[in-house]
Amino acid sequence: VPCRNGTVYTIKNGEKTATCMELSSAPVDAVKAGKALYVASSDKILSSFQIRGKKNFALHMPSPIQSVAHVYDSKTKDSSSVAVALNTGDVRLYYDKVLLHTLSLQFVPVGMRFGRFSREEGSLVMTTAEGGLCIKIL
C-alpha cells in the first residue's frame, strides 16, 4: 500500500508486516508486474522492488509520471512489462529496465489499464483529463 509519506507498506492477512519500502518522494501510482512491484513517484522516478522489499532498480523519466499499467501476455499473464504514461503525452513500454517502445499521443493520459477489450485481447485503454477515451490494440 503506497502512502503519502513516501513509504510503501506490505499488508498480509490484514496486518502490516515489517517490510516497508522507502521512496524519495510521494508515490503517484503502483502496479505489481510479475515478481516485482513498480512504484512511480512524483519526482519522475519509476522504482522497481521485490515483493520482500529489496530495491531492484530506479529509472529516471524525462517528465512527470501520470500513470503506470501492467502489460502482460493474455494467455500466460506472466510478464514484467509496464507501460508508463508521462506528462508530455508519451507512453513508454518497459521490460525490466529496457525501453521497448515509445508511443507519442496528442493528449496526456491520466489513467491506463491493459487487458481484454471486447474481442481484442491485448488492448491498452487510456483516459484523458477531459474525459476522453483512447484504445490502442497492441
Disulfide bonds with the S-S distance in Angstrom:
none
